[in-house]
Amino acid sequence: MGKAVFCNIPAHGGINPLLATVAELVRRGEEIVYFATEEFREKIEKTGALFRPYKGKIDKVEVINNDMIKFVDLLLEMTVDKLDHNLDDIRREEPDYLVHDSMCMWGKCAATLLDLPAVSLMHTYPTTETSMALSFDALRLLPGMIRYAVASRRDPNSAERRLKSSYGIDLDLRDILVNRQGLNLVFTSKCMEPKIYDSEDTYCFVGPSLFFREDASTFPFSDLSGRKVVYASLGTVHSDNPRFYELCMEALGESEYLVVMSVGRGVDISQFAEVPENFTIRRSVPQQKLLGFVDLFITHSGMNSVNEALCYGVPMLLLPHHIEQKAIARRVVRLGAGLSLKIEKLTSDELRRSVKRLLSDSRFGQRAKAWSEIFGEEEKTSHIRAADEILRFIQR
Ligand code: UDP
């Protein structure tokens, strides 16, 4: 039996798809010590892993104004912060191997510094050299990234320079964007893979992974009957958008649908003056269970949300915010399971018409149901496959 340290970015989307695999490793007798922020203690402890709260100053990842360069800068600052305050704790655990999610650069740095074998788990598409080279959206980002990298090199106080002086780690732009290990597991179906990833054989698509399907909850599921159910959520990172929720109420209030809206922990529900009778609004809902009751999902196109909807065969109205979500939305449209709109220009009229179209044209629902055969089947064993791959790689 071995001992592993898991390191994650503090984000529900980055942690949720890993939990079933952690529980599977624990079931097989592995000792798992999981570093994350206090917010995630409860869900991590459900797997049987030992939770360790991160020390340090930066505890929140956020994409502000969809600015990916600021996001990369935040990840670099967090990398220095988390190494400064947690590396000794990780060393003291004396792990045999380290597992980190693909955005967790400090996980990769810690593995290098402690000379540990490491695996990267991806909750979204891998960013690879070929995907950067072949994606138009990625190419548009590149000049800004290069300017940022050059400025970082010159600034004596940049996170990149501090990483070099304190730890001898020299990250170049490729490390920052790709963050690859010898084994990289991707938690979605191969069907979601844009063809440009075909050549990269270190990436293994194990399938979607849900951990909270059976979660006991006080949500009133029994009220969701007799009418079509529409569920709207912008996930956990982009949810602070009251204008969007007002728009949903304007478009779908007093309609023939029941509408459930998850607005996130940062939004005060009492600010909505008049909530239509057909709306149920919560700051958070048990989404992995709720999708089993839903006819249409209005989503920001986060990879987990899309995986979960396709496991249940729910068609989607996709409102992507940034480059990764745009690629995911394009793929779902190609699969025939949804329509994509620009959230920045969305009007209540367009929203109402699109919802109606998605619910009245049965082809969307039929395509989503057909994909659920594949996604649902893969989901049953993705955690077993992931645990097998991790242990095989580590033993090698
Ligand atoms: N989620 C949830 N309840 C909510 C909203 C979201 O359980 O009210 C979960 C959802 O099931 C998914 C994750 O949070 O597993 C969101 O991940 P995703 O990749 O879709 O988006 P992100 O939040 O990372 O942008």
Boltz pocket constraint, residues with backbone or C-beta under 6 A from the ligand:
constraints:
  - pocket:
      binder: B
      contacts: [[A, 11], [A, 12], [A, 13], [A, 14], [A, 16], [A, 123], [A, 233], [A, 234], [A, 235], [A, 236], [A, 237], [A, 238], [A, 262], [A, 283], [A, 284], [A, 285], [A, 286], [A, 287], [A, 288], [A, 301], [A, 302], [A, 303], [A, 304], [A, 305], [A, 306], [A, 308]]
      max_distance: 6.0
